[in-house]
Amino acid sequence: MNAESRIAVIGIIVEKESAVEGLNSLLHAYGRYIIGRMGIPYPKRNVHIISVAVDAPQDVINALSGKIGSLDGVSARTISSGVSGS
């Protein structure tokens, strides 16, 4: 990673099962930046809750979060650390 990279967590809620393939494709495409991922199915509400930890430049984090959030039936929000480094 370069000196501009940041640690961030992208919180994702998937409300439509049809969005899962597109979401997984995006996560695969950005895989080199992903530190870890945790998914929790919540059948009572028919949603999936996913958190993705990343270490990437801010523009990459913004691009990934934006692309995820643009998927139909998916909501995404990002929390970034103030710590940058290599």
N, C-alpha and C positions, 0 to 999 in steps of 0.2 A: 504494500500500500504506500501511497505517497504521503507527503507531509500534510496534505489537505484532508486526509481521511478522518471520518468520525464514526463513533459507535452510535447505533440507533436501534430502536425496536419498532417494528411495524406491527401494529395490532390490526387483525383482519377478522371480520365477521362475514361468513358466507351464508346467505339466505336461500340461494338457489343452487341446487345440485348441478345444474347445467353449467355453472361457472367453474367447477372444479378443474376441468381439463385445461381451460385457459389459464387459470391461476397456477397450476402445476407447471405449465409451459413457461410462464414468466419466471417463476422461481428457479427453474432449471437454467434459463438463459442468464440469470444473474447469480448463479450458483457460486461463482468465484468470490463473491462478496459476503456470502451467507456464513455466519458463525454457527448458528443453530436454529432449529425450528421446533415448535411444540404445537401440536394440534389437539383440540379437545372437542369431540362430538357432544352435542347437547340435544339428544332426541326429544326431550320434553318440549323444546321450543323449535325443533326441526332446523337447527343451525349448527354450524361448525365454527369454533373460535380458534384462531391460529395466531401465534406470536412468532415473528421472525427477527432474530438478532442479526445485524449486519455491521460490517466495518468497511466503509466505502466513502468516496468523495461525496460531498453534499449534493452535487448535481445528479449523481447516480442514485442516491437515496430518494431524492425528489422524483426522479424519473420512474423508478420502480414503484414507489407509493402511488404516484399518479396513474400509472398503467393498471395497477391492481384496483384502485378505486374506480376506474372507468369501466371495469367489468360489470355487466348486468347482474344485479343480485349480490354484489360484494361492496362492503364498506371498509375503508382503511384509514388509519390515523398513525402518525409517526411521532415518536419522541426521540430527540437527538441529544446526545451528550455534548457538553461544552468542550470536552477534551478532544483535541486533534493531535495527530502524530503520524509517525511512519509505520 
